[in-house]
Amino acid sequence: MTIYWPDYYKDFSCKGNECKHTCCGGWEIGIDKDSAERFMKDPEIACKIKDGGFILRDDGRCPFLRDDGLCEMIIKHGEDFLCDICKEHPRFYNEVGDHIEGGFGMVCEAACELVLGRENGFELVSEDGSKKELPDYLKVIFDGSKPLTERLKKISGGKRADPKLRAEIFNGMEVLDHKWTVLLKKLTDAPVSIEDEDKAVNDNSKELANFAGYLLYRYQGEGRFAAEATYLIADLAFKGCGIAEICRVFSGEVEYSDINIVEAIETFGTGEK
């Protein structure tokens, strides 16, 4: 099947030891069957595997992550030797009809910077250069001729949660990173008004339109969820938080918890598809 990517996919590159938030720590690292068979032939690797995954160090980091932030396995064997989850992260894939749409999850620092920095959204292209027309909901969110507040209203079907209630909903989900709880407390203790929320949305329209577009693309038009998540990021930006870091933490806390992402989409329902 043909795989289409946002046109920035060729610009993606892992930051390696320059990344401040390594993906090689704090996560369970499951190993696919083919890689496991390969790894078990190497005693230095096999001794660090148990129950289908790597035995993490006491600090939660991968046993092959060196103190300088580089991967010992890549250095010794090359990137192609890695198991699937390590080679593919932070990529995601959605099967859509007769094709596949791929992208990069914003839990990754490099992907976050790449996605948020776009000037005019993105196009969908395949590796052979063919293009696929964007769905209407992406055309709406990337239409810079209208204020972002209007575009969010359109994709959400005109629905919008109270800022404090929205923060409480996200705060009631499974906690993976205490930092997220600290951020949301800024909103539950001193909620942002609708007026200030709208100002934050329009003052940061480029980054927030790209964030909303990313969610719409990844979750195939879940407009209400994308809008509410974008309002949440805008509220935290109004509180002085950096948008790239908020989006990264949001992605790790909401998207990378199977429980949280299902709850978020079911709670807010679908807007304009």
N, C-alpha and C positions, 0 to 999 in steps of 0.2 A: 504494500500500500504506500502511496505517496505521503511523505511527511512534509507538512507546511510549518514554517517557523516565522515568528516576528522577524522583520528584516534586520534587526540588530544582532541576530544569533551569532554571526561570524565575529562580532566584536567581543563576545564573552570570553573571559579568561580567568581562571582561578588565580587569586592573589597570593596563594601559597603562604609562605611564612610572613608575608606583610599583612595578612588578614588578622583583624583584632578579635574575630569571633569564629574560631576554627570549627569546621563541621566534623572534626575528628575528636570531639570531646562532648560529653553530655548526652550522647545518643547511643542506643543499642545498635550494634553493627551486625546485621544478619548477613549470612554468606549464602549465595546461591549454590545449587548442587554442583554445577560444573567447576566453579571456583574452589569449592570445598574439596573436591577430588584432587585438584591440582595442588592445593595448599597442603593436604595431608601427606604428600610425597616429600615435603620439605620439613625435616624435624624441627628446625628453628621456628617455623610458622605453626606447625601442628600442635606444638606444646602450648600455644597461646589461643587455642580454640576450644570451646566447650559449648555443648547444646546448640550447635548451629551458628555460633557467633564468636567474635573475638572476646577474650577475657580482658575487660577494661582494667586499667590501673586504678589504684585507690582514689585518684583525683578525677575519675570518670573519663579519662582520655584513652584513645586507642593505644595499644601496646607498641604500635609501630610509628607513633608520632614522636619525633625526636624533640629534644628540648629547644632546638633552634626553629621549631615549627615546620620542619620538612618531614616528608614521609620516607621512612627507612625502606619500605617495600618498593616504592618508586625508584629510589636511588639505586637499589640493588638489582631490580628486575625490570624496571620500566613501567610506564603507566598502564600498558595493556595487560599487565599481570594482575592488576587489581580485581577484586570482585565487582559484580555488577553495580551494587549500590554505591560503591566508592567512585566508579567510573562515571555513573550517570548523574549523581547528585550535582546540582540542584534541579536537574531537568525533570519535566513532567510531560505526560503524553495523554491525549484524549482521542479516542476513536470516534470519529464523526462521519457517519455514513460510509462512503467509499474511500475515506482518507483519514489520516492522523494529523492532529494539530499538537505541536510540541512547544514548550516554553521553558522558562527558568523561574524557579521558586524564589520569592523575595526573602526567604530566611537566609539566603546567601548574601553576604555583604557586597560582593562584586555585582551580582545580579540586581540587587537593590539600587545601586548607584547607576547601573546601565539603564534600567527601566525608568527610574524617576527623572533621568537627565534628558529624555527625549524631547525634542522641540515640537514635533507634529505627530504624536502617536506612532503608529507603525503600520506597515503593510505585511501581508502574509505571502511568503515566498517559499518555494521548494528548493532543494539543492541544485536542481537543474535550471533554476531561474524562472520557472513558471510562477504566476501569481494567482491568488485566490481572493475574490472580493470579500471585503469585511462584512460581517452581519450588521444589520441596522443599528443594534444597540451600541456597537463600537463606533459606528459613524456618528451617532448622537453624542457620545461622550467626548469624541475628539473634534467636535465642531467648535472651533475656537471663535466663531462669529457670535456666539451666545455666552453669557456669563455661566460659570460652572454651576452656580446654584440652580439655574434653569435646567441645565443638562441632568443634574442629579435628580431633580424633581421628575423629569421625564422618565428616566430609567427605573425609578422607584414606584412608578404608577401614582405619583402624588402623595405617597405615604411617607411619614417621617416620625420617628420616635422622639419623645422628650429627651433632651440631652442627659439628664440625670438617670432616667430609666434605662437609657441605652447603655450607659457606663455600668449600671448595676447588673444588667443582663450579662455583659461580657465578664464582669467581675465575678459572677456566680458560676462561671464555667470551671472546668478542671484547670488547676494551677500547675504549670510546668516550670515557670521561671518567676521567682519572687519579684523580680524587677517589674514585671507586668502589673502585679498587684499594687506596687508602689505608684506606678504611673496612673492607674485607674483611680486610686484614692484621691488624686488631685482633682478628679472630676466629680466624684461622689461627695467629697467634703465641701467643694465650692463649685457647683455646676456652672457651666458656661451658658449664657443666654442665647436664644435663637439668633438675635441680632449680631452678637459677637461671633457666633458660629458661622453665620453667613459671611461675615467680614473675613474670617480666617480662611474660609473656602475660596473666596475670590482673590484674596491676597496671595494665596499659594496655588493658584489655579493650574499651573503647568505640572507641578509634582503631583497634585491630588488628582488631576484628570488622568495622569499616567497610572497612578495607583488604582483608581477605579477601573480604568481600561484593562489593567492586568487581572483584576478580580473577575470582571465580566468575561474576559477571554478564557481564563482558567476554569471558571465555573459556568461557562456556556450560557451567559445571559441572565444570571441570577441578580437582577437589577436592584431589588430592595436590599439584599445583603450587601452588594457592592456600595450602594449609597450610604447605608448606615455605618459601614466600616470606614468610609471616607469621611463622614461627619465626625466619627470618633477620632480619627487622626487629626482632623482640623481642630477639634477641641483641645487636644494635647499640644498642637502647634501654637494655639492661642496662649497656652500656659507656658510657652517658652521652650518646649521640647523640640529637638531636631527631627525633622520629618523622616529622613532616611533611617535613623535609628529606631524611631517609633514603628515605622513600617516593617523593619526587620524583626523587631520583637513581636509585633502583631502576627506576622507570618509564622514565626516559630511557635507562638502560643496558641493561635487559633487554627491555622491551616495544617500544622504538623501534629495535631491531635485529632485522631479519627472521631473522638467523642465531641470535641469542640466544634469542628467544622460542620458536622451534621446538625448539631444543636443550633448553631448560628443560622444556617440556611433554613432550617425548619421553623425557627422562631420568627424570622423576618419574612419568610415566604418569598415568592417570586414577584418582581415588579414587571416592567414592560419588556417582554422578550421580542 
